[in-house]
Amino acid sequence: MSSLVPVGGGAPDARCKVCGKIASGPCARCRGLVCGDCCELTEGGATTFAICLPCVRRGGASIAPAWLHLLGWLGLVMLGIAAVAIVMLWLRS
């Protein structure tokens, strides 16, 4: 018994959501699988991300809105913690 998977006997190949070719990875925004021809590479912090062409048409090739959304969410959490701390200090006095 061989440990190699025979050609065509393994799992089906993932397909691109835009053109149907074999996908190379997920879009950084919508997480849909795309091939190399249907994505645009963008710098996003420490690494390079691929964004599918429909997402590029909707909002450009930047993932800055995702970072701003994350920072806004963290700000709300910090605001909630500060509010709880103020209420606890008010109740102690």
C-alpha positions, -999 to 999 in steps of 0.1 A, spaced: 0 0 0 15 33 -11 12 65 10 9 87 -22 -25 99 -33 -31 89 -69 -37 116 -95 -74 124 -98 -82 102 -68 -78 129 -41 -101 157 -31 -116 179 -58 -96 210 -67 -110 243 -54 -122 266 -82 -119 303 -87 -152 322 -79 -146 345 -109 -135 324 -138 -136 288 -127 -99 280 -130 -81 262 -102 -79 286 -72 -46 296 -57 -59 311 -24 -86 332 -7 -94 369 -11 -83 390 19 -117 408 20 -144 383 11 -125 351 17 -137 337 -17 -112 315 -35 -96 331 -65 -69 322 -91 -38 343 -98 -54 359 -129 -85 372 -110 -68 389 -81 -47 420 -74 -19 420 -49 -18 447 -23 5 457 6 -13 454 39 10 458 69 37 432 72 27 410 43 12 411 8 -25 401 4 -45 391 -27 -78 408 -33 -103 395 -59 -113 417 -88 -150 421 -77 -137 434 -43 -113 457 -60 -141 472 -81 -163 477 -50 -137 493 -28 -102 496 -43 -71 475 -37 -66 486 -1 -74 467 31 -74 499 51 -111 498 58 -106 464 75 -79 479 98 -101 509 106 -129 486 115 -107 466 138 -94 498 155 -130 511 159 -140 478 175 -111 479 199 -119 515 207 -155 505 216 -142 477 239 -118 501 256 -147 526 260 -168 500 276 -141 490 301 -136 526 310 -173 531 316 -174 500 339 -144 513 358 -160 547 363 -192 532 375 -173 510 400 -154 540 412 -186 560 416 -202 531 436 -172 528 459 -174 565 470 
